Amino acid sequence: MLVDSHCHLDFPEFAPELDAVVARAKAAGVATCVSIGTKLAQFAGVRAVAERFADVWCSVGVHPHEAEAELLDSASVLIEHAGHPKVVGIGESGLDYYYEHSPRQKQIANFRHHIEAARYTGLPLIVHTRDADDDTIAVLGEEMARAPFRGLLHCFTGTRRLAEAALELGFFISVSGIATFKNSAQLRDVLKDVPRERLLVETDAPFLAPVPHRGKRNEPAFVVHTAAMLAGLVGTTPEDLAHFTTENFFRLFTKVARPS
């Protein structure tokens, strides 16, 4: 079995056929999905999708793009929502200096509140970072020195330095369909050196469909293509890759119940 550790099943692209999307994932061997929160204003919809399907779980968080519109003054609202039985992670949060839809200092402030929530609840922190390696490394390092927490870098597209810093902190690295793209050779060079016990796979659906579906709407069933590429990259079989990434997922997302 495989796990899609990061998707957005509450997004409107899936509304007309959500049951079919989840069914196709199961048919492809994707037994568990985590649907990720990006706005507190839309969290009720994220939670409702997780409540609707036994093996769909969710997270609560404010994407860095939304930091100005949903600037937090504490971690309390995240901690409160994290008490729900289907909420298994904090985020996605982090820093995005590529688009800079929100001011950097507001992104950093929200990021620190998410870390506080992850630390308090014991749930993993789901980190989005793009073109912000220096500040991401600095914030994570500073906060880890204060008190420990667990987490992952989702949809990893960063530098070797970022990967090594995250691994040093005990973080996991999650691989998306971007790694299958022809122009991602440099990324693959970094990923092939990540220890197998720290790798996860994801879709980030409805975005970033892997080859051979690039350009189409992504969905959890397509994580099998990313997993197959990653298996070849690290020199193992798709079955072995599925086994160890799934075990990694359950080691990190300890609140998730294994499929019956």
Secondary structure as UniProt FT lines:
FT   STRAND          2..7
FT   TURN            9..10
FT   HELIX           12..17
FT   HELIX           18..27
FT   TURN            28..29
FT   STRAND          30..35
FT   HELIX           40..42
FT   HELIX           43..52
FT   TURN            54..55
FT   STRAND          56..60
FT   HELIX           64..66
FT   TURN            67..70
FT   HELIX           76..81
FT   TURN            82..83
FT   TURN            85..86
FT   STRAND          87..96
FT   TURN            97..99
FT   HELIX           104..121
FT   STRAND          125..130
FT   HELIX           133..146
FT   STRAND          151..153
FT   HELIX           160..168
FT   TURN            169..170
FT   STRAND          172..175
FT   HELIX           177..180
FT   TURN            182..183
FT   HELIX           185..191
FT   TURN            192..193
FT   HELIX           196..198
FT   STRAND          199..201
FT   TURN            205..206
FT   TURN            211..212
FT   TURN            214..215
FT   HELIX           220..222
FT   HELIX           223..234
FT   HELIX           238..252
FT   TURN            254..255
//
